[in-house]
Amino acid sequence: MKEPVVVIGAGLAGLRCALRLAEAGRPTVVLEAADRPGGRVRTDGRDGFLLDHGFQVFLTAYPEAKGVIDLPSLAAGAFLPGARVRRGGAWHDVHDPLRRPSKLPASLASPVGTLADKLRILHLRHTLLGPAPDQPTEEDDISTLDFLRDRGFTASMLEGFFRPFMGGVFLDPELRTPARIFRFVFAMFARGLAVLPARGMGEIPAQIARSLPRDTLRTSEPVEAIEADGRVRLASGECIRGRTVVIATDAGSAARLVPDLPTPGHHPTTTFYFAAPRETAAEPLLHLDGEGRGPATVIAPVSAAQGSYAPRDRSLFALSVIGPQATAPASRLLPELRSQLEAWFGPGAGPWDFLQACAIPRALPAETPGTPRPPGMLRLRTGLYACGDYMCQGSINGALRSGRLAAEAILRDFP
């Protein structure tokens, strides 16, 4: 293949596709509209703080990351396995007793769920820690909520833990996400840790980009069109001829390049970042709204998990708003969020410094029961492919997998 493979988009799917092609010795050029790789996975610095593009974590157990992400070089800091739940106006901890056995008495005494619920979680954990938790089963076509109800979990455990925790992960407060995705994600949390790199989440795509051959990646190069003869036309007017083209952008951008490409719905989210005094006490546990009052479903003490996210004399908190509220104006939500901070952390939390609101209208693809399982990647026509998390699963693992599958399809089709 004399002409390069042209990959449009340097998000995780596009980077993984390019890396796999480079490993096979295929010349590749990656075109990214933004000034850096990463897509939705990026980090900005502000006054000594690291602010990710929406609160997100990297799960160390992701299978697609093995051999691609150099975990030790990320110098990652971890959240503790478990959560701190706000319920009945007080805090109650839910821990993984297999990894934090000293916390077993506190977990058993917690009013979040019954003793039977906690035994059910242990059984569920054991069941899902098999070799392939995402393989098809007869339960694929039910929602996460129905899956958990079928296993006998009480309303106390569903509303106090699963809805805020998994709803925050899926950005889906109704827990309509298919059970197959829940099974996989729950297993990833049980097998590994939720971590933050020392340089922010943007270090993950940056690390992959550094592994590509020199001059593969071209940033600040928006693509205007894909011509019928396979040429890729840039906004600058330059045309690049590629025998093979991979569209690895988000679903909306992909549909602008190929109008008949099917696009899924998406879940929105807005993350509000607040700076607090360093002496603000917080364990590196996700804080969950088990009362359903909101507006934030999850409040993460980010710098407690990864100290590099804040200056030495400050702490950083990320407040995640999901569901319909996520699209409300920040000016409307801010007073409510300050009231929530005061209720959760005391009167001194109300005046915490507001740093930034990060609104992502199309944060994760919305899958529901009854829809076909995503194909992983698509051959749109001879020499034209598409990949992205919306074709696999809305996660870092899904994006990496989709990019790998697209590259392997090219290597099969053009040996």
N, C-alpha and C positions, 0 to 999 in steps of 0.2 A: 504494500500500500504506500505509494509515493506521497500522496497528499495526506496531511495530518487529519486526525480525528479532531473535530471542533466541538468542544464542550462549552455550552452557554450556561454560565452560572457557576460561581465558586463557593456555593454553600457546601455542606458536608457531603451531599450526594454527588455533586460535580467533582469535588476534590477526590473522593474515594474512587470514582470512575476513572479519573485521570491517573491516579496512583496505580490502579490495577493495570491500566493500559501501558503505563511506563514500565511496570515490572515485566510486561511481555515484550518490551522493546518497540512499542508502537509510538510514532511521533504524535504528539498531542498539543493542542493549544487550548487554554482555558480563558474564556472572556468573561470578565466580571464588571458589572455596571458600577458598583460601589468602589470606594477607594481602598478596600481591603477585602480579603476573603472572609467567608463565614456565614453570609446570609443572615438569618435570624440569630445565629450564635455569635454574638460580638460583645465587646466590652469597651466602655468609654471611661476615661479618667476625668475626675472633677475634684479639684481642691484636695487632693490626696486620697480620695475615695475611688474604688473601682465599682462601676455601675454596669451590670450586665443588661443586655437588651431584654428586659423582663426577667423575673426571678426564675432560675433554672439550675439544675444540678446534673452532674455526670454520675451515672451508676456504674461502679467499677466492674460489675458482673456482666455488662453487655457483651454478648459473644462476638458481635461484629467488630468490636474495638480491639480484640486480641490480635496482636501482630500489626496493628495500624497505629494505635495510640501508645506512646511510651509513657506509661502511668508514673513511674518514678520521677521522670523529668518534669512532670506537672507540679511536683511538690504540693500535692493536694491536701487540703484540710477537710475533715469529715464532720458531718452531722452525726449525732448519736443515733443508733437504731431505736426507734420508738417515737413518741410525740408527747407533748404537753397539751392537754385538752382543757378548754374553758367550758365548764358545765356547772350550772346552778350557782353562778357567781363566784366560783372557786376554781383552782387549778388541780388537775388530776393527771398523773403521769401514766402512760401506757408504754411499757418497755418490751423488748424481745428478751424473754427470760433465758433463752438458750445462749445468747451472747452477753447478757448482763445479768447473770444469776443473782447477784447481790440485790437487784431491784425486784426480785420476784415477790417478796411480801408487799411492797408498795403497789405493784401491779394487781395483785390479787385483791387488795383492799380498795382499789379504785372503784368508784361507783359507775364508771363508764363500762357498761356491759355487765353481765352476770358471770359467775364462775363458769357456768356452762359455755358462755360465749368465749371465754378465754381458752377453754379446752378446745373449742371448735377452731379457734385461730391456730392453735398448735397442730391440730389435725390437718387443717388446710395447708399450713406451711409444709408439713411432711409430705402431703400429697403432691404439692406443686413443685417440690424440689427434685423432680425426676429429670431425665436427660433432655426433654424437649417440651417445655410447658406451653409453647405456642403452636403445637401440632393440632390439626383439626380434631374436634370431638363433636359428639351429638349436642353439646351445650353451646356451640358457636353462635347459634341463632337466638340467644336470649341476652338480655341486658346484664350488666354487672349487678345492678340492684336485684333483679330476679334471681340471679345466680346465688347471691348471698342470702336472700330470703329462703331459697330452696334448701339451704344448708342450715336453716334454723336460727340464724342470728336474730337477736331481739332488736326492737326499735331503739333501745338504749345504745347498743353497739353500732347499729347502722347509722343513726343520726349523730351520735357522739364521736364516732371515730371514722368509720368508712366513708360517710358522705363528705366530711371536710377534707380528709386525707386523700382519698382517691379522686374525689371531685376536684381537689386542687391540682393533682397530678394530670388528670385528663382535661382540666378546665371545663368540666361537665358536672354542674351541681346536681343534675337529675340522675346521674349515674346510668345514662342510657348507652354508654360505650359498651360494645360487645364483650361478652365474658371472656373470649379468647385473649383479648388485649389485657384484661384484668389479670388473668392467670399468668401471663408472661411478665407483666410489670411487677406484680406481687412477688413472683419468684426472684426477680432481679433485686428487689429490696432485701429479700431474705438471704440471698447468696452473697451480697456484697455491701458496699457502703455508698451513700450519697455524698459526693465530694465536690469541692470547688478548687480549681487550680489557683496557684499563688498569683498568677497574672490575670486571673479572670477566665470566664468561660471562653472568651475569644482566643485563648491560647490553644484550644483544641484544634480549630481549623487552621490556625497559624502553624501549628506543628506539622500538620499534614502537608500544607503548602510548602514548607521548607524541605520536605522529602521529595518534592517533584524535581525533575531535571530543570536546570537553569533556563530561564526565558519561556517556560511553559505557561506561566500565569501572567495575564495582562489585566491589570485593574483599571478602573475608570474608563471602561470600554463598553458602553451600552450597545446592545444589538437592536437594530431597527427592523430587520426582516430576514427571512430565510427564502432565498429565491428558488424557483422551480428547478434550476439546474444544480442545486445544492450549495451555491455560494451563500455565505453569510455576510450580510451587509451591515456595517456598523453605522452608528449615528454620525461618525466623522466622515462618512462617504467611502471609507475603505471597504473592499470586499475580500473575503478570505474563502478560497475554494477548499472544501473538504469533501472527500468522498463519503465520509460518514459524519453526521452531526448528532449531538446529544443535547437535548433541552433539559437542563438540570436546574431550572429556576423554580420559584414558587409557582403554585397552580395558576394564579391570576396572570402572571407574566407569561407563562407557557401558553395560556389560552389566547393571549394577544398575538403570539407568533404563529400559533396553529389554532384558528378559531373553532374548529370542530372538536378540539380536544376536550373530553369530559372533565369537569372540575367539581370537586366536592364542596359541601358547605364547610365552614370553619367555626371554631370556638374563639371568641375574643378574650383578652385579658388586659388588665392594666396593673402595672406594678408601681407603687409609690415608695420612694426611698426617703428615709428619715435618718438624721444623725442625732445621736444621743451622747451624753457624757460617758467616758470610758468606764466609770464606776457603776454604770447601769448593769445590774447583775442579770445574767442570762446564760444558762447552759446551752450548748449547741444542739438544741432540740427544736424541731418545728412546733410552733404554737398554733393550735387548731381551734376554730370557732365551732365548738360542739353544741352551741345554743341556737345557731342559725340566725343570729342577729346582724352580723356583718358590720360594715360592708366588706371588710377583709375576711376571707375564708382562712387564709394562712398568713401568719406573721413569722418571718424567719429572722433570727438574730445572726445575720450573715457573718459579721466579723468575729462572732464567737466560734464559728466553724473554721473560718479562714481569716487570720488576723491581718493579712496583707490588704484586705478590702477597705480598711479604714486607717486614718492616722493614729499614732500611738495614744493620743489623748481623747479619741472619739470611738464610738461604736456605730455600726451600720445595721439598720433594720429594713427589711423588704416586706411590704404589705401587698398581698396579692388579692385583687378583686376579680371575680369571675362571674359568668352568667350575664344576664341583661344589664346589671349594674356596671359592668366593665366598659360599656359604651357611653356612660353618663359623663358629662363634663367634669374635669378634675376640680374645678372651682366649686362644684356642688358636693363632691365627695369629700373634699378636704376637711370641712368642719366635722363631718360624721366620723372620719377616720381619727381625728384628734380626740373626739369623745371616746372612741373605742380604745385608743391608746391609754387614756386616763383610766378607763374602767379596768383595763387589763394590767397596767403597770404602775398605776398610782397617779396623783395629781401632777407630779413633776414631768410626766410624759407628754402632757398636752402641748407644752411649748417646744418640744423637740424641733430641731431645724428641718424643714422640708427641703429636700434637695432636688428631686425630679420626679415627674410622672412619665412612665413609659407605656404608652398605649399601643397594643398590637391587635388590630381588628381581626386579622386572619392568623392567629397564633398556632393552632393545631387543627388538622383536618378532623371533621366531625363524622365519625362512623356510628351507625345505628344498626340494631339487629334487622335482618331481612335484606340488607344490601349485600351485593356480591363481595366476596373477599377481594381486597385489592390485588392486582396482578404482580406487584413487585417492581415492574418496569413495563414499558410498552414499545413495540415496534410499530411506528406510525405508518411507515412505508419503507421501501428498500433504502437503506442508508440513513434513516431518520428514526431516532429513539428518544424516549422521554423517561426521566427518572426523578425521584423526589420522595420525601417522607409520605406525601399524600397518596403515593402508589404502593405503599408498604405498611407503615405504621407511624403515627405521629410521635416520633421520638428520635433521639440521636442514633440509636441502633437501627431504626427503620430507614433513616436517610442513608447511613453507611451501607446497609444491605442493598437498598435500591440502586445506589451507584455501582456497587460491585456487580450486581446482576446485569446491569446495562453493559458494563465493560465486558463481561463474560459472554453476553449475547453477540457483541461485536466480534470478539475473537473467534466465536463459532461461525458466524456468518461470513467473515472475511479472513479465512485462515492464511 
